[in-house]
């Protein structure tokens, strides 16, 4: 059957005046619309190897913690996936999908431990941005979550759970999280039984509780801009790189820099105008009762657990985990009690520089990765792959580190003991300057690579 693609999802409206507007460091423009929605805009110069698309991210507090509070584990993730497969406003599911495809818009919705995120990727143009904002507004104002979309989302979540239960790493990680946080089930993943018990009414209730109040939402938009007119060679029509520029005094580079700054400013003003026009008169919604901030507490006593799964090949995996601070430097009660006064000045440094804790923990993990690979893989040949990751939660004080290593079952005990020894090694052998500098280079390379990904900004 034929499907008519709408020219626009909403009728044109004049931009509203923001209630608050501020210029933040780093070229970020912060807005607060009259309906309470908080918006941040960032436009950075386009680069040849940079991302071809821009991104807007709608974020709300809640996530799986909100599900547990309502007694419906997995409801918000099911609701978000159902919205992507449902209509909105007066438009059907097929019309919305074609409209997004025509305007270069794609979306990805997910629920974390204490947050809900909806990413909308769009082309770096005003028309594509407006299309993404229109779809986002209909998502908030007039969602049409039907039984078909809910059933498809429920089956998708059930397939994800089944895949995790059959995976050695997924099953072991689930058991590990249950042992580390026995009283905080919102840090676990939903089970098959919990997904089977979900209803359409629970999904709608979870959606309204977490996305129904605009004052609980934040919208971040990051895009890139480049001058519309490139530098030209004299007497020719070819574009010219900076290396080929004949201006010895740098006048050509100055002109290019000025054109780039003007393009960034024009794009920023255009994005701000579209945000105020599309979302400015969005109803504020009903104020919902906010649940308390999540306060997880890691179990004090350590334990050893073994998980056995049928598989075609005989292989083994070891997880070694423990507590870590949150993104802003504060840990849960268990971590704070264990650390005590061992880290003098940690709190003061974290207060002086908000990113200090995250960068310090990342650097420590990179140094530890080097020691793990050198000892377990290169010297002892106990594993073919091992690494350590640090998860630092942003919405609440708490985090954990996770060291994973793969080994043959016959060498599993020796590999686990060696990993624990390496993790304890900084007590007797602090990191040397050479280790720290090498890790800094790896982090700098990874940062440059990540900045070229569309989801970074």
N, C-alpha and C positions, 0 to 999 in steps of 0.2 A: 504494500500500500504506500501511497505517496504521503510524505510528511513535509509540512510547510515550515521552513526555517524562519523564525521571527527576525525582523530587522533590528529590534531592540526588545529587551525583556521588560523595560520600564519606560514610561513616558519621560520626556526631558523635563528637568527641574532646575531652578536657579540655585547656585551654591549658597549655603547658609554661612553665616559668620561664625567661626569657632569661638567657643566660650573662653578658651585659653590658647595661647600660642607662645612657644619658646624655642629658641635656638640652642641646641645642646652641643657639647664638644664633639668633634669628628664629623661635622656637617649634618647632624641629625636634626630634623625639625619635628617638634613634639606638639601635638594638637589635642585638645579635649573638646569634643563636639557638644552642642547643647543637650543632647540626649544622654550624655555621660560616657560615650565611647571614647577611649584613649587611642590615639593614632601616632605612630612615629614613621617618618619618611627619611629615606637615605638614597641619594643618587650619587653614584661614583663614576669615574671616567671609564669608558669602554676600552677594552684591550683586545687585540687580535686573538689571543688564546683564552679570553675570558668566557663566561657563560653567555649563551645566546638568548637566554630567557631571563625574565625578572620574576620575582616571587613576592607574594603577600602571605602573611601568616596570621591567622586569627587564633588567639590563645585564651583559654579560660581556666580558672582554678576548678578542681574537682577530680576528674579522671576516675581511676579505679577506687580511690578513697571515697569518692562520692557514691559509687556503686555499692560499696560495702555498707555505707551509712544508710542507704535505702534498702539494703537487703536484696539486691539484684546484681550479683557479680556478672560482669560481661555485658551489661545492658547498654552502657554508653558507647562501647566499641561497635556493638551491633547496630545501634541507632545511627552512628556516623556512617557506617558502610551502607545502611539502608537509604540514607539521604542521597548518597551519590548515585543510587540506582532508582530514584523516585523522581516524580515531577515536583514542581513548586509553582505557587501562584496559579495562573491560568494556563500554564504550559505543561505539556506532557513530558514524560521521561525521554522519549525519542527526540522531541524538539529541543530540550535542554542539551542533550548530548551532541546534537548536530550544531547547535549554536556555539557551544564551547569549541567544537572541532574547527568550525569556520574561522573563529577569531583567535585560534592558537592558544586556547585556555585548557589547562588540565588541573585536576585536583587530587589531593591525597589527605585523608582524614584519619586520625589515630588518637588513641587515649593512652596516656602514660600513668604512672603511679598516682600523681597528684595534679595532672593537667590534661586538658583536651586541646588538640591542635588541628587546624584545617589549613593546609598549604594550597595556595592557588598559584600556579605557574602561568605566566602570560608573556607574550612578546613585548619587547621594550618599546611599546607605542601607546599612545593615548587611547586609541580605540580598543585595543586588546585589554588594557587596564580597566577601562570602563565596563567591558563585557565581564571580566572577572569580578568586579565590584557588584555588578547587577546580580550575578548568580549568587554571590555571598549574601546580598541583602535578602533575596528570596529564600535563601537557606534559613535565615534568622526570622524573617517576618511571616512567611507563608509556606512552610514545608508541607509536603503531601506524602507522608510516610504511609504507604499502603501495605497490605499483607504480603503482596508479591515481593516487594523490595525487602521487607523484613525477613521473609523466608530465605531469600537469596543471601542476605547478610548473615543470617544464623547458620546456614550451611557453610558459608565461607569461614566463619569463626570456628565452626566445628571441625572443618578440615584442617585449620591451623593447629587446633588442639590435638587432633589425632596425629598429625605429623610430629608435633613436639613429643608426644607420649612414646612414639616409636623411635625417636632419635636418642642415641646414647647421651649426647651432650644436653639436649633439651630436657630429658627426664632427670638427669643428674642435677641440672641446675635448678629445676623445680624443687626437688627434695632438699637441696642445699639451702634455698631461700626459706623453705618451711622450717628448717632447723635453725637458721640464723635469726629469723623473725617469727617466732611461734605465735605471737599475739597480734601480728600485723598482717592479716590475710590479704590486704589490698596491695602488698608488695609481691604476692604470688600471681601466677597466671590462672585464668578461669579453667575449670575442669569440664569434662564432657557433660557430666550430670548437671552442672550449673548452667551450661549453655542450653541443654535440652529443656530446662525448666523456664527459660525466658519466654515472655509473652510480648505481644505488640504494645500492650498498655504499659508494661514496665519500661520498654524502650522509649516511648513517648514521654513518660514521666521523668526518666533520667535526662532526656534531652532538654525538657523544659526547666529542670532544676539547675542545669549547668550552663545553658546558653540562653535562658529566658530573660536574664537581667543584663542590660548592656554595660552597667557599671562594673560587672565582673569580667568584661572582655577587654582585650588589648589587640590592636591590629598593627602589625609592622609591615612596611612595604619597602622593598629594596629593588632598585632598578639601575640601569647603566645608560649613559648618554654619550654620543659622539657628535662632533661637528657635522652638519649636513653637507658642507662643501669641503672637499679635501684639497690639500695644496697641489698645485699644478706646475708642471715644468714649463718654462718659458717657451712659447711657440708650439706647445704640444698639449695633448689631452690626457696624457698618462698621469696617474697619481704618483706621488713621490714620497719615498721614505725619508726619515730623518737623516740617515747616513748619506743620502744623495743631495741633501740641501746645500745650495751654493752659497748661502749667506754666512760669511765668516763671522759677522758680528752677532749672530744669533737672532736676528730680527725675524727670520722665518719661524724659529722655535717659539719666540715670544708671541707671534701672531697665532700660531697653532694652539698655544696654551690659553690665550685669551678666548679663542673660539670654543675650546673645550669647556672652559669655565662658563661661558654663555650658554652652551648647550645643556650643561648640568643645571643651571639656574632655570632655564626654560622648562626642562623636564620636571624639575621639582615643583614649579608653579602649576604645571599642568596636572601633575598627580594630586596636589593639594586641592585644586579646583574640582577634580573628578570625585575625590573623597567627600568633599563638602556637598557636592551636588547629589551624589547617589546615596550616601549614608547620613547626611546631615539631618534630614527629617524622618529618619527611621524611628518609630516609637520606642521609647525607653524600655518597654516591657514591664512585666510584673516583678516586683522585688521578691526574691526568694530568700528563705532563711538559710544563711550560710553556715555550713558545718564548721566545727573548730579546725584549726590548723593541725595537720597530721603530725604526730609526735611518735615516731617509731622508736623502739628500743631493742637493740641486738641482745641476744641471749648471752649470759655471762659465761656459762660453761661450754667449752669446746667439745666436739664429739667427732667420731669417725663413722661414716655411713658408707655402705656398699650397695650399689644398684646393679642388677644383672638384667640384661635384655637379650632376647634371641637375635642373632645376626648371622649372615652368611660367612663372615670372616671373624676370626678371633682377634680382638683388639681391646685396648683399655684406655681409660682417660682418668686423670687425677685432677680434682679441684682442691685448691688450698685457698681459703678465704678468711677475711677478718675485717675489722672495723676501719673506717676512714672518716675524715670530716666531710661536711657538706661543701657546696661550692663556695660559700662565703666564709668558710673557716671554722664554723661551729659544728661539733659532732653531737650525737645523741648522748643520753646520760651514761650509757655503758662506756662509750669512747672517752668522754670527758673524765670519768672516774679512773679509767685505765691510764690515761696520759698524765693526769695530775699536773705537777710542776716540771715535767720532764722537758717540755718545750718552752723555755723562757723567751718571752717576747713574741710568741706566735700570735696571740690575740691582738697585740698592739700593731704588728705588721699587717695583719688582715684588716684591721680598721683603717689603717693609713692607705692601703691599696686594696680595693675590692677584688682585684684579679690575682692577688698574690697567692692565695691558698690554692687556686686551681692550677696556676703555673708551677708552683712549687711541687705539688703532688704529681703533675704530669712529668716534670723533670726527674723526680725520684723514680717514677715508674719506668721511664726510659733508661735510666741508669741500671735499674734492677733487671730490665729485660736483657741488657748487655751481659750482666753477670750470669743470668740464668742460661742463656744460650752458650756462653763460653764454658761454663762448668758442666751442665747436664748434656749438652749436645756435642760440643767439640772435644772436651777432655774425657768425660766418662762414657759417652755414646749410649746414654740411657734413654734418650728421646730423639725424635726427629723434628719435633716442633713444641715450643713452649713459649708462653708470654704471660704478662701480667697487665690487667686493665684495672683502672680505678673509676668507679661510678660515684659521682658527687652530685647529690640531689640539690636542686636550686630552691625548691619551694619549702623546704623544711631542713632543719639541721640533721644531717646524717649522710652516711655513705658507706661504701665497702670496697675492698680490693678483691680481685679474683685472679688467681694464678691457675692457669690450665696447662696441662702437658699431656701429650699422647705418648704412650709407650707400649711395648709388648707386655702381655699379662705376666710373663715370667720375671720381668724387670720392674713391675709396678711398685712394689714395696721399696726397692732401692731408689727408684726415681722420686717417689714421694718424700723419702727421708732426705735425699739430696736437695730437693726443692725447699724444704723447711730450713735446712742449713743455710742455703743461699739467702732466703728471706730474713734470717736472723743475722746474717754476716755484717750488716752495717754497725751493729753494736760493738764488735771488736775491730772491724776494718771499715772506717768511714769512707765514703766515696772520695776518690782522688780527683785532683783538678783535671787530669786528662780524661777521666770518665765523664765528668760534668761537661767539659767543653765539647767532647764528641757527641754527647746527648743533645746539647744545645743545637748543634749543626743539623742533627736529624729532625729535631722539632721545627727548626726554621724551614727546612726543606718541605716538611709535611704541611706546615702552615701556608707556604706559597702554593703548594699543590691544591690544598683545600680551598683557597681563595678563588681558584678557577672553577670551582663547582657552583652550580646555580643555587644550591641550598645553603651556602656558607653565610651570605649576607642576610 
